[in-house]
Amino acid sequence: GIDFEAEVVVFTDDVPAGIKAQAARQHIKLIALVNDVSLRNLIPAELAKQFGFYQSKPQTSFTPVAVTPDELGDAWDGAKLHLPMLCTLNGTKIGSPNAGVDMTFDFGQLIQHAAKSRALVAGTVIGSGTVANQGSPDGSCCLAEVRCLETIADGKPSTPFMSFGDRIEIEMQNAAGESVFGKIDQRIKQYYPPG
């Protein structure tokens, strides 16, 4: 099944190898949102081949705008973005969990880990992972989580994965209700190779 995964991403400048998390935060230059699409049915076979997720991760889509950390005011604490991630599928709200709550590793820690044995060049993109809040009534930022929660509650999932023609919208608004990064607005279409 086709799934969306709403995430926060940061873009770095040049990061030296071996940097510590606190210092790594100073290398965050831009922040945006991403839809890190997953083809869930391909994941088990790809992992079994030991090649990783490559074929199960098609094109990724970013918001039209990336902003500097200072533009986020108090919503940015230097390592996490504390605003709700709004996801709607075919006009129905799937979730709006807060991106900074329950984030296992902050961006300083993620950059530290990525730069443990190598320098990172300017323009490196680091993703938060799919936004989720434990036990939250605010919903989810991917259908896999929705389906897992349905399985726990009802013994089986009832929400289908996305299919051709579906429309996913991902956006984050500030306290004034203004779109911070613009909206990811995608319609799922079948790919036909050229020729």
DOZALO-235100 format. One line per 4 residues: number of its first residue (from 1); for each residue x, y, z of C-alpha. Coordinates in Angstrom, 1 decimal. Layout:
NUM = X,Y,Z  ...
//
This chain:
1 = 0.0,0.0,0.0  1.0,3.6,-0.6  1.5,5.6,2.6  2.4,9.2,3.4
5 = 4.9,10.0,6.2  4.8,13.6,7.4  8.2,14.7,8.8  10.1,17.8,9.8
9 = 13.5,18.2,8.1  16.5,20.4,8.7  19.1,21.5,6.2  22.7,22.0,7.6
13 = 25.7,23.9,6.6  29.1,22.1,6.7  29.2,19.9,9.8  32.6,18.5,11.1
17 = 32.9,14.8,11.8  32.6,13.9,15.5  30.5,16.9,16.5  28.5,16.8,19.7
21 = 24.7,17.4,19.8  24.8,20.8,21.5  27.3,22.2,18.9  25.4,20.4,16.0
25 = 22.4,22.6,16.7  24.3,25.6,15.5  24.7,24.0,12.0  20.9,23.9,11.4
29 = 20.2,26.6,8.7  16.8,25.9,7.3  13.7,23.9,8.4  10.9,22.5,6.2
33 = 8.4,19.7,6.0  8.6,16.5,3.9  6.3,13.7,2.7  8.6,10.7,2.9
37 = 6.3,8.4,0.9  6.5,4.6,1.6  5.4,1.7,-0.6  4.5,-0.5,2.4
41 = 4.0,-3.7,0.4  7.5,-3.6,-1.0  9.3,-3.1,2.3  9.4,-6.8,3.6
45 = 10.8,-8.1,0.3  13.3,-5.3,0.1  14.5,-5.8,3.6  14.8,-9.6,3.0
49 = 17.3,-8.8,0.1  19.3,-6.8,2.7  19.4,-3.7,0.4  17.4,-1.6,2.7
53 = 14.3,0.5,1.8  15.5,1.8,-1.6  12.7,0.4,-3.9  10.0,1.1,-1.2
57 = 10.9,4.8,-1.0  9.8,6.6,-4.2  10.2,10.4,-4.7  10.1,12.6,-1.6
61 = 8.2,15.8,-1.6  9.1,19.0,0.3  7.1,22.0,1.2  7.6,24.9,-1.2
65 = 9.2,27.1,1.5  12.0,26.4,4.0  12.6,28.9,6.8  15.5,29.9,9.0
69 = 15.1,28.9,12.7  14.7,32.5,13.8  11.5,32.8,11.8  9.8,30.2,14.0
73 = 10.1,32.2,17.2  9.2,30.2,20.4  8.0,27.2,18.4  11.7,26.4,17.7
77 = 13.7,25.4,20.8  17.0,25.0,19.0  16.5,21.3,18.4  12.8,20.6,18.0
81 = 9.8,22.3,16.3  6.8,22.5,18.6  3.9,23.0,16.2  1.1,20.6,15.1
85 = 1.6,18.7,11.8  -1.7,18.8,10.0  -2.4,15.8,7.6  -5.5,15.5,5.5
89 = -6.4,12.7,3.1  -9.1,13.4,0.6  -10.2,16.3,2.7  -10.5,14.2,5.9
93 = -8.2,15.1,8.8  -5.9,12.1,9.7  -4.0,13.9,12.4  -2.3,17.0,13.8
97 = 0.2,15.8,16.4  2.8,18.2,17.8  6.1,17.7,16.0  8.2,18.4,19.1
101 = 6.3,16.2,21.6  7.6,12.7,21.9  10.4,13.2,19.3  12.8,10.5,20.4
105 = 16.0,12.2,19.2  16.2,15.9,18.7  17.9,17.4,15.6  21.2,18.0,17.4
109 = 21.3,14.3,18.4  20.4,13.2,14.8  23.1,15.4,13.3  25.6,14.1,15.9
113 = 24.8,10.5,14.9  25.0,11.2,11.2  28.3,13.0,11.6  29.9,10.4,13.9
117 = 32.3,9.1,11.3  32.0,11.6,8.5  31.7,15.3,7.9  28.4,16.5,6.5
121 = 28.4,18.9,3.6  26.3,22.0,3.3  22.8,21.1,2.1  22.6,17.8,4.0
125 = 19.0,17.0,4.8  18.1,15.4,8.2  14.6,14.1,8.8  12.8,13.8,12.1
129 = 11.1,10.5,11.3  7.3,10.4,11.1  5.7,12.8,13.6  3.7,10.9,16.3
133 = 2.5,11.5,19.8  2.0,8.7,22.3  -1.6,8.1,23.3  -2.6,11.4,21.7
137 = -6.1,12.1,20.5  -4.6,14.3,17.8  -4.2,11.5,15.3  -1.4,10.3,13.1
141 = 1.0,11.4,10.4  1.0,8.1,8.5  -1.5,5.4,7.7  0.7,2.6,9.1
145 = 0.2,4.1,12.5  -3.6,4.5,12.0  -3.8,0.9,10.9  -1.7,-0.4,13.9
149 = -4.0,1.5,16.3  -7.0,0.0,14.6  -5.5,-3.5,14.9  -4.9,-3.0,18.6
153 = -8.4,-1.6,19.2  -10.4,-3.8,16.8  -8.2,-6.8,15.9  -7.8,-5.7,12.3
157 = -7.2,-2.5,10.4  -10.1,-0.8,8.7  -8.4,2.2,7.0  -6.9,1.3,3.6
161 = -3.6,2.6,2.3  -3.7,5.3,-0.3  -4.6,4.5,-3.9  -4.4,6.2,-7.2
165 = -6.5,9.4,-7.2  -6.1,10.1,-3.5  -5.0,13.5,-2.4  -2.7,14.0,0.6
169 = -2.1,17.5,2.1  0.5,18.2,4.8  0.9,21.6,6.4  2.0,23.3,9.6
173 = 0.5,26.5,10.9  1.7,28.9,13.5  -0.3,30.1,16.5  -1.9,32.8,14.3
177 = -3.1,30.1,11.9  -0.7,31.1,9.1  1.0,28.5,7.0  4.7,28.4,8.0
181 = 6.1,26.4,5.1  3.3,26.3,2.5  1.5,23.1,1.9  2.5,19.8,0.4
185 = -0.5,19.0,-1.8  -0.2,15.8,-3.8  -2.5,13.6,-5.8  -1.4,9.9,-6.1
189 = -1.0,9.0,-9.8  0.3,5.9,-11.5  3.8,6.2,-13.0  4.2,5.2,-16.6
193 = 7.8,4.9,-17.8  8.7,6.8,-20.9  8.6,4.9,-24.2
//
